[in-house]
Amino acid sequence: MEGRCGVVRSHEACRQDERTAGDSFRDALRQQIGATRYSTWFAESAFAEGVHVAAGTVGIAVSFDRGAADPTVTLTTASSFEQSLLRRQFRVEVEAAAHAAFGPAAQVAFEVQTLTAQPAPTNSTKQAAATKPTADCPATSAIPSPAEPIPAKTSPSPTKPIARSAPRPVDPLEGWVVGESNAPATRLCQRLIAGDFVASPVLLWGPSGVGKSHLLRAVAEGVRSRHRRRRVLLITAEQFLRGFVDAARGGGFPSFRQKHQGADLLLVDDVQQLIGKTRTLEEFRQTIDAAIEAGAQVVMTADRGLNELRELGPEIASRLAGGLAVETPLPDALIREGLVRQAAERVGLDLPEATARALACRLVGGGREAQGAVNRMALIHDTFASALDEALAIRVADDANRLSTPPVRLADIQRAVCGVCGVDLKMLRSDKRTKSVTEPRMLAMWLSRKMTGSAWSEIGEYYGRSSHSTVIAAHRRVETLLAKGEPTRLVSGDLGETIRRIEAALRSA
């Protein structure tokens, strides 16, 4: 029997060759990109053909074409956007890993998952397929991705078999755009959906509009559909508050506590809304303690990190510190580009690649802002037959950013810059000249001129400068760096990303 290994070999020997090849590639890839990036993107990748690929994961197959001595490494993603992201981020490293593992003739292919309808197998054909070798040596056995559902059992007709389309696995994270910035949060949710106990409690935190509630609903939906015996309760903090008040008025505490403390998976959205509600917080603490002691998985979301959630009380803050806190930050440029493309598809707008990228690079915010900007572009294009070019994208993005940012004062900008850049408020107005202070001060002066229209002298005086020439120089410096259109590294991160984070902080203040 001649299989894809290129020689007459047994079914099991061929399977072993491909499994060993997958391990070799895995080790080489880890060396190329480092353990941290590898664990984020590829640690749970399925080295198999035909496996369902969930959003945020990469299916990898190492196969030997018939008669060829060198293998082909195929990386499969759930969407074209994730494929584009994978190519940009890792193409060079993946090719280097393939060559290191198998030699310079090894090939690398990037594919988007395609799902085709096939006849549903019967129990007997499933058993036969598990033991009977095929004409071609098969790939390694499919390893389900964490978010893959358990397929429903089907029974054949006793008289005439009817070919039925195999149901497409329902991925609760389908449509969720994954990138470097939200990969940890995405992976966490995939593990929760798979039924893994991660830590308890888990806190997903980040600014408004980054998809925390979306992830929470996806976890609830995924666990309910895959683990039907598990009791899942998804509530908002406001619903918990209303339920507590109703129970206090009507004497319904036993049923209230049974409902919340009896869940196997308790998901609470926007927990920061309980701050200041003393009696409700005490009941919430008892609920969390009882759930955790019973072995339940507790997941919460908030619009702020652990330090700012101390107002929930020392006991709850301590519980959160002993669990797992994962940030869901503002989307990076690649994620925003994916959000823009999704928004354009929803309204049937054919955006050129350069236009989508320009809009994503200029826009502040997440999915809601992307959809709003695309809606505006579609209206302008339809009304005035305007070209869908980069100039229109920049104009729409600037308008959207301006309209979504409330009037700000110099003090607001100072606080936002210090919060994003990690600088003490007093330092920004001091004479200290280390880069960790001068760069945030430069951004604060530039933003002050841009967002408040204050005079050069007023801005200089506010930041403790004796001459307004310092403010003018800072403004020109930022304008020059932005005009280059290239990534500019600051102590606090990329210049463009830092500005977007500061503007987003001002919008949500």
C-alpha positions as CSV (number, residue, x, y, z in Angstrom):
1,M,0.0,0.0,0.0
2,E,1.5,3.3,-1.1
3,G,0.5,6.2,1.2
4,R,1.3,9.8,1.4
5,C,4.6,8.9,3.0
6,G,5.7,7.9,-0.5
7,V,6.6,4.2,0.3
8,V,4.7,1.0,0.8
9,R,4.1,1.2,4.5
10,S,1.6,0.2,7.1
11,H,-1.3,2.5,8.1
12,E,0.1,2.8,11.6
13,A,3.7,3.5,10.5
14,C,2.5,6.3,8.3
15,R,0.4,7.8,11.1
16,Q,3.4,7.6,13.4
17,D,5.6,9.4,10.8
18,E,3.2,12.3,10.6
19,R,2.8,12.5,14.4
20,T,6.6,12.6,14.8
21,A,6.9,15.2,12.1
22,G,4.3,17.4,13.9
23,D,6.3,17.2,17.1
24,S,9.5,18.1,15.3
25,F,7.8,21.2,13.7
26,R,6.2,22.1,17.1
27,D,9.7,22.2,18.8
28,A,11.3,24.2,15.9
29,L,8.4,26.7,16.0
30,R,8.8,27.2,19.7
31,Q,12.5,28.0,19.3
32,Q,11.7,30.5,16.5
33,I,9.1,32.6,18.2
34,G,9.8,32.0,21.9
35,A,7.8,30.2,24.6
36,T,5.4,33.1,25.4
37,R,4.2,33.8,21.9
38,Y,4.1,30.1,21.2
39,S,1.9,29.3,24.2
40,T,-0.5,32.2,23.2
41,W,-0.9,31.1,19.5
42,F,0.1,27.5,19.0
43,A,0.2,25.6,22.3
44,E,-3.2,24.1,21.9
45,S,-3.1,23.8,18.1
46,A,-4.3,20.5,16.6
47,F,-1.7,18.8,14.6
48,A,-4.3,17.1,12.4
49,E,-6.1,17.3,9.2
50,G,-9.9,17.7,9.1
51,V,-10.2,19.1,12.6
52,H,-12.7,21.9,13.3
53,V,-10.8,25.1,14.0
54,A,-12.4,27.5,16.5
55,A,-11.9,31.2,16.5
56,G,-8.5,32.1,17.9
57,T,-6.9,28.7,17.4
58,V,-4.7,27.4,14.6
59,G,-5.1,23.9,13.1
60,I,-1.7,22.5,12.0
61,A,-1.2,19.5,9.8
62,V,2.1,18.0,8.7
63,S,1.5,15.7,5.7
64,F,3.6,13.9,3.1
65,D,2.4,14.2,-0.5
66,R,2.4,11.0,-2.5
67,G,5.9,10.2,-3.7
68,A,7.5,13.2,-2.0
69,A,10.3,13.1,0.6
70,D,9.6,16.5,2.1
71,P,6.4,17.4,4.0
72,T,4.0,20.2,3.7
73,V,3.1,22.1,6.8
74,T,-0.5,23.5,6.6
75,L,-1.8,26.1,9.0
76,T,-5.6,26.4,9.1
77,T,-7.5,29.3,10.6
78,A,-11.2,29.9,11.2
79,S,-11.4,33.1,9.1
80,S,-9.5,34.9,6.3
81,F,-8.7,37.7,8.8
82,E,-7.0,35.3,11.2
83,Q,-5.1,33.9,8.2
84,S,-4.0,37.4,7.2
85,L,-2.9,38.0,10.8
86,L,-1.0,34.7,11.0
87,R,0.8,35.5,7.7
88,R,1.9,38.9,8.8
89,Q,2.9,37.9,12.3
90,F,4.6,34.5,11.8
91,R,5.1,33.7,8.1
92,V,8.9,34.1,8.3
93,E,9.2,32.2,11.6
94,V,6.9,29.4,10.4
95,E,8.9,28.9,7.2
96,A,12.2,28.9,9.2
97,A,10.7,26.3,11.6
98,A,9.6,24.1,8.7
99,H,13.1,24.3,7.1
100,A,14.8,23.7,10.4
101,A,12.7,20.6,11.1
102,F,12.5,19.1,7.6
103,G,15.1,20.8,5.4
104,P,15.0,23.6,2.8
105,A,12.6,21.9,0.5
106,A,9.7,21.8,3.1
107,Q,6.6,23.7,2.0
108,V,4.3,25.9,4.1
109,A,0.6,26.6,3.2
110,F,-1.9,28.9,4.9
111,E,-5.6,27.9,4.5
112,V,-9.0,29.1,5.7
113,Q,-11.2,26.4,7.1
114,T,-13.8,25.1,4.7
115,L,-16.7,23.1,6.0
116,T,-18.5,20.8,3.5
117,A,-21.7,18.8,4.0
118,Q,-21.1,15.1,4.2
119,P,-23.4,12.1,4.9
120,A,-23.8,11.4,8.5
121,P,-22.0,8.2,9.5
122,T,-23.8,5.5,11.3
123,N,-22.5,3.8,14.4
124,S,-21.3,0.8,12.4
125,T,-19.5,2.8,9.8
126,K,-17.9,4.9,12.6
127,Q,-16.5,1.7,14.1
128,A,-15.4,0.4,10.8
129,A,-13.6,3.6,9.9
130,A,-11.8,3.4,13.2
131,T,-10.2,0.0,12.4
132,K,-10.1,-0.3,8.6
133,P,-7.1,1.4,6.8
134,T,-7.9,3.5,3.7
135,A,-6.1,3.5,0.4
136,D,-4.1,6.6,1.5
137,C,-2.3,6.8,4.8
138,P,-4.5,9.1,7.0
139,A,-3.4,12.1,8.9
140,T,-3.1,11.9,12.6
141,S,-6.5,11.5,14.4
142,A,-8.5,14.6,14.7
143,I,-8.1,16.4,18.1
144,P,-11.1,18.5,19.0
145,S,-10.4,22.1,19.6
146,P,-11.5,23.4,23.0
147,A,-14.6,25.1,21.6
148,E,-15.7,22.2,19.5
149,P,-19.2,20.9,20.4
150,I,-20.0,17.3,20.9
151,P,-21.8,16.1,17.8
152,A,-25.3,14.8,18.1
153,K,-25.8,11.1,17.7
154,T,-27.8,10.0,14.6
155,S,-29.4,6.6,14.0
156,P,-29.9,5.2,10.5
157,S,-33.2,4.5,8.9
158,P,-34.2,0.8,9.2
159,T,-35.3,0.7,5.6
160,K,-33.5,3.3,3.4
161,P,-30.5,5.2,4.5
162,I,-30.8,8.9,4.0
163,A,-27.7,11.0,3.5
164,R,-27.9,14.0,5.9
165,S,-25.6,17.0,6.0
166,A,-23.3,16.8,9.0
167,P,-24.2,19.7,11.2
168,R,-21.6,22.5,11.3
169,P,-20.1,22.7,14.7
170,V,-21.5,25.7,16.5
171,D,-18.7,27.9,17.8
172,P,-20.0,30.5,20.3
173,L,-16.9,32.6,19.5
174,E,-17.6,32.7,15.8
175,G,-17.2,36.2,14.5
176,W,-15.0,37.2,17.4
177,V,-11.9,38.8,16.0
178,V,-8.7,37.6,17.6
179,G,-5.3,39.3,17.8
180,E,-2.3,39.6,20.1
181,S,-4.0,42.0,22.5
182,N,-7.1,39.8,23.2
183,A,-5.6,36.3,22.7
184,P,-5.2,35.5,26.4
185,A,-8.8,36.4,27.2
186,T,-10.0,34.5,24.1
187,R,-8.0,31.4,25.1
188,L,-9.3,31.6,28.7
189,C,-12.9,31.6,27.4
190,Q,-12.2,28.6,25.1
191,R,-11.0,26.7,28.0
192,L,-14.1,27.6,30.0
193,I,-16.3,26.5,27.1
194,A,-14.4,23.2,26.9
195,G,-15.3,22.6,30.6
196,D,-11.9,23.2,32.1
197,F,-11.7,24.5,35.6
198,V,-9.3,27.4,35.2
199,A,-9.4,29.3,38.5
200,S,-12.1,30.8,40.7
201,P,-12.9,33.6,40.6
202,V,-11.9,34.8,37.2
203,L,-12.0,38.5,36.4
204,L,-12.2,39.8,32.8
205,W,-11.5,43.5,32.9
206,G,-11.1,46.3,30.5
207,P,-12.7,49.5,29.2
208,S,-16.2,49.7,27.9
209,G,-16.8,48.4,24.4
210,V,-14.0,45.8,24.1
211,G,-16.3,42.7,24.2
212,K,-16.3,41.6,27.8
213,S,-20.1,40.9,27.8
214,H,-19.8,39.2,24.4
215,L,-17.2,36.8,25.8
216,L,-19.3,36.1,28.9
217,R,-22.4,35.3,26.8
218,A,-20.2,33.1,24.6
219,V,-19.0,31.1,27.6
220,A,-22.6,30.7,28.9
221,E,-23.9,29.6,25.5
222,G,-21.0,27.2,24.9
223,V,-21.1,25.5,28.3
224,R,-24.9,25.1,28.1
225,S,-24.8,23.5,24.7
226,R,-21.8,21.2,25.5
227,H,-22.3,20.4,29.2
228,R,-26.0,20.1,29.6
229,R,-25.9,18.9,33.2
230,R,-24.0,21.9,34.4
231,R,-26.1,24.6,36.0
232,V,-25.1,27.9,34.3
233,L,-26.3,31.3,35.6
234,L,-25.4,34.5,33.7
235,I,-26.5,37.7,35.4
236,T,-25.5,41.4,35.5
237,A,-24.5,43.0,38.8
238,E,-27.6,45.2,38.4
239,Q,-29.8,42.1,38.2
240,F,-28.2,40.7,41.4
241,L,-28.8,44.0,43.1
242,R,-32.5,44.1,42.1
243,G,-32.9,40.5,43.1
244,F,-31.4,41.2,46.5
245,V,-33.7,44.2,47.1
246,D,-36.8,42.2,46.0
247,A,-35.7,39.3,48.3
248,A,-35.2,41.7,51.2
249,R,-38.7,43.2,50.7
250,G,-40.5,40.0,50.2
251,G,-38.6,37.6,52.5
252,G,-37.4,35.5,49.6
253,F,-33.8,35.0,50.6
254,P,-33.9,31.2,50.6
255,S,-34.8,31.0,46.9
256,F,-32.5,33.9,46.0
257,R,-29.6,32.2,47.7
258,Q,-30.4,28.8,46.2
259,K,-30.5,30.3,42.7
260,H,-27.1,32.0,42.9
261,Q,-25.2,29.7,45.2
262,G,-26.4,26.5,43.4
263,A,-24.8,27.3,40.1
264,D,-21.9,25.2,38.7
265,L,-20.9,28.2,36.6
266,L,-21.7,31.7,37.9
267,L,-21.1,34.6,35.5
268,V,-21.5,38.1,36.7
269,D,-21.3,41.1,34.3
270,D,-20.2,44.6,35.3
271,V,-19.4,43.8,38.9
272,Q,-18.2,47.4,39.5
273,Q,-21.8,48.5,39.7
274,L,-22.0,47.0,43.2
275,I,-19.5,49.5,44.5
276,G,-21.0,51.5,47.4
277,K,-24.0,49.1,47.9
278,T,-22.9,47.9,51.3
279,R,-25.6,45.4,52.2
280,T,-25.7,44.0,48.6
281,L,-21.9,43.6,48.6
282,E,-22.1,41.5,51.8
283,E,-24.6,39.2,50.2
284,F,-22.5,39.1,47.1
285,R,-19.5,38.1,49.1
286,Q,-21.4,35.3,50.8
287,T,-22.6,34.2,47.3
288,I,-19.0,34.1,45.9
289,D,-17.6,32.3,49.0
290,A,-20.4,29.7,48.9
291,A,-20.0,29.1,45.2
292,I,-16.2,28.8,45.4
293,E,-16.3,26.5,48.4
294,A,-18.8,24.2,46.5
295,G,-16.3,23.9,43.7
296,A,-18.1,26.2,41.2
297,Q,-16.5,28.3,38.6
298,V,-17.1,32.0,39.1
299,V,-16.4,34.5,36.3
300,M,-16.8,38.3,36.6
301,T,-16.3,41.3,34.3
302,A,-15.5,44.8,35.3
303,D,-14.4,48.1,33.6
304,R,-11.4,48.5,35.9
305,G,-8.5,46.4,37.3
306,L,-7.9,44.9,40.7
307,N,-6.5,48.0,42.3
308,E,-9.6,50.0,41.5
309,L,-11.9,47.2,42.6
310,R,-10.8,47.4,46.3
311,E,-14.0,49.4,46.9
312,L,-15.9,46.1,46.6
313,G,-14.5,45.4,50.0
314,P,-11.3,43.7,51.3
315,E,-12.8,40.2,51.2
316,I,-14.0,40.3,47.6
317,A,-10.8,42.1,46.5
318,S,-8.7,39.4,48.2
319,R,-10.7,36.7,46.5
320,L,-10.1,38.3,43.1
321,A,-6.4,38.7,43.8
322,G,-6.2,35.0,44.6
323,G,-8.0,34.0,41.3
324,L,-7.1,35.0,37.8
325,A,-7.4,38.5,36.4
326,V,-7.2,38.8,32.6
327,E,-7.2,42.2,30.8
328,T,-9.3,42.7,27.7
329,P,-7.6,45.9,26.4
330,L,-8.7,48.2,23.6
331,P,-8.2,46.4,20.3
332,D,-4.9,46.8,18.5
333,A,-4.6,47.9,14.9
334,L,-5.0,44.5,13.4
335,I,-8.1,43.7,15.4
336,R,-9.6,47.0,14.5
337,E,-9.0,46.2,10.9
338,G,-10.9,43.0,11.3
339,L,-13.7,44.8,13.0
340,V,-13.9,47.3,10.2
341,R,-14.0,44.5,7.6
342,Q,-16.8,42.8,9.5
343,A,-18.8,46.0,9.8
344,A,-18.4,46.6,6.1
345,E,-19.6,43.1,5.3
346,R,-22.7,43.7,7.4
347,V,-23.8,46.8,5.4
348,G,-22.6,45.4,2.0
349,L,-19.8,48.0,1.6
350,D,-16.9,46.9,-0.5
351,L,-14.0,48.6,1.2
352,P,-10.6,48.6,-0.5
353,E,-7.9,47.1,1.7
354,A,-6.0,50.4,2.0
355,T,-9.2,52.2,3.1
356,A,-10.1,49.6,5.7
357,R,-6.5,49.8,7.1
358,A,-6.6,53.7,7.2
359,L,-9.9,53.7,9.0
360,A,-8.7,51.1,11.5
361,C,-5.4,53.0,12.2
362,R,-7.2,56.3,12.8
363,L,-10.2,55.2,14.7
364,V,-10.4,55.1,18.5
365,G,-12.5,52.4,20.2
366,G,-13.8,49.0,19.5
367,G,-16.5,47.2,17.5
368,R,-19.2,49.7,18.1
369,E,-17.1,52.6,17.0
370,A,-16.0,50.6,13.9
371,Q,-19.6,49.8,13.0
372,G,-20.6,53.5,13.4
373,A,-17.8,54.8,11.3
374,V,-18.5,52.3,8.5
375,N,-22.2,53.2,8.6
376,R,-21.2,56.8,8.1
377,M,-18.9,56.0,5.2
378,A,-21.6,54.0,3.6
379,L,-24.1,56.9,3.9
380,I,-21.5,59.4,2.5
381,H,-20.7,57.1,-0.4
382,D,-24.3,56.5,-1.2
383,T,-25.3,60.2,-1.0
384,F,-22.4,61.9,-2.7
385,A,-20.9,59.0,-4.7
386,S,-17.7,59.7,-2.8
387,A,-14.7,57.5,-3.5
388,L,-14.0,54.9,-0.8
389,D,-10.5,56.1,-0.4
390,E,-8.1,56.7,2.4
391,A,-8.9,60.4,2.6
392,L,-12.6,59.6,3.3
393,A,-11.6,57.0,5.9
394,I,-9.4,59.6,7.7
395,R,-12.1,62.2,7.6
396,V,-14.8,59.8,8.9
397,A,-12.5,58.5,11.7
398,D,-11.5,62.0,12.9
399,D,-15.2,63.0,12.9
400,A,-16.1,59.9,14.9
401,N,-13.3,60.4,17.4
402,R,-14.3,64.1,17.9
403,L,-18.0,63.4,18.3
404,S,-17.4,60.5,20.8
405,T,-15.0,62.4,23.0
406,P,-16.7,64.8,25.5
407,P,-15.2,68.3,26.2
408,V,-12.0,67.9,28.2
409,R,-9.9,70.1,30.4
410,L,-6.2,70.2,30.8
411,A,-6.5,68.3,34.1
412,D,-8.5,65.6,32.4
413,I,-5.8,65.1,29.8
414,Q,-3.1,65.1,32.6
415,R,-4.9,62.3,34.5
416,A,-5.5,60.2,31.3
417,V,-1.9,60.5,30.2
418,C,-0.6,59.6,33.6
419,G,-3.0,56.6,33.9
420,V,-2.1,55.2,30.5
421,C,1.7,55.8,30.8
422,G,2.0,54.9,34.4
423,V,3.4,58.3,35.6
424,D,2.6,60.1,38.8
425,L,0.5,63.2,38.4
426,K,3.1,65.5,40.0
427,M,5.9,64.1,37.8
428,L,4.2,65.4,34.6
429,R,4.5,69.0,35.9
430,S,8.0,68.6,37.3
431,D,11.4,69.4,35.9
432,K,12.4,65.7,35.7
433,R,13.9,64.9,32.3
434,T,14.0,61.1,32.1
435,K,12.2,59.6,29.0
436,S,9.6,57.9,31.3
437,V,8.5,61.5,32.1
438,T,9.4,63.6,29.1
439,E,7.6,61.4,26.6
440,P,4.2,61.4,28.5
441,R,4.6,65.2,29.1
442,M,5.2,65.7,25.3
443,L,2.0,63.7,24.6
444,A,0.0,65.7,27.2
445,M,1.1,69.0,25.7
446,W,0.2,67.8,22.1
447,L,-3.2,66.5,23.2
448,S,-3.9,69.6,25.2
449,R,-3.4,71.8,22.1
450,K,-5.4,69.4,20.0
451,M,-8.4,68.7,22.3
452,T,-8.8,72.0,24.2
453,G,-7.5,74.7,21.9
454,S,-5.8,76.3,24.8
455,A,-3.1,78.9,24.1
456,W,0.5,77.8,24.0
457,S,1.3,79.9,27.0
458,E,-1.6,78.5,29.0
459,I,-0.5,74.9,28.3
460,G,3.1,75.8,29.2
461,E,2.1,77.4,32.4
462,Y,-0.1,74.4,33.4
463,Y,2.8,72.0,32.9
464,G,5.2,74.2,34.8
465,R,7.1,75.5,31.8
466,S,8.5,79.1,32.0
467,S,8.3,79.5,28.2
468,H,5.6,78.4,25.7
469,S,8.4,77.4,23.2
470,T,8.6,74.0,25.0
471,V,5.0,73.3,24.2
472,I,5.5,74.3,20.6
473,A,8.5,72.0,20.3
474,A,6.6,69.1,21.9
475,H,3.7,69.7,19.5
476,R,6.0,69.7,16.4
477,R,7.8,66.6,17.6
478,V,4.6,64.6,17.8
479,E,3.2,65.9,14.5
480,T,6.5,65.0,12.8
481,L,6.5,61.4,14.2
482,L,2.8,60.9,13.2
483,A,3.4,62.3,9.7
484,K,6.0,59.5,9.1
485,G,3.2,57.0,9.2
486,E,5.6,54.4,10.8
487,P,5.4,52.7,14.2
488,T,7.3,54.8,16.7
489,R,8.4,53.2,19.9
490,L,8.0,55.1,23.2
491,V,8.7,54.0,26.8
492,S,4.9,53.4,27.2
493,G,4.5,51.5,23.8
494,D,3.8,52.5,20.2
495,L,3.1,56.2,19.8
496,G,-0.2,55.7,17.8
497,E,-1.5,53.0,20.1
498,T,-0.6,55.1,23.2
499,I,-2.5,58.1,21.8
500,R,-5.6,55.9,21.1
501,R,-5.5,54.5,24.6
502,I,-5.4,58.0,26.1
503,E,-8.2,59.2,23.9
504,A,-10.3,56.2,24.8
505,A,-9.6,56.8,28.5
506,L,-10.9,60.4,28.0
507,R,-14.0,59.2,26.2
508,S,-14.9,56.8,29.0
509,A,-14.1,59.2,31.8
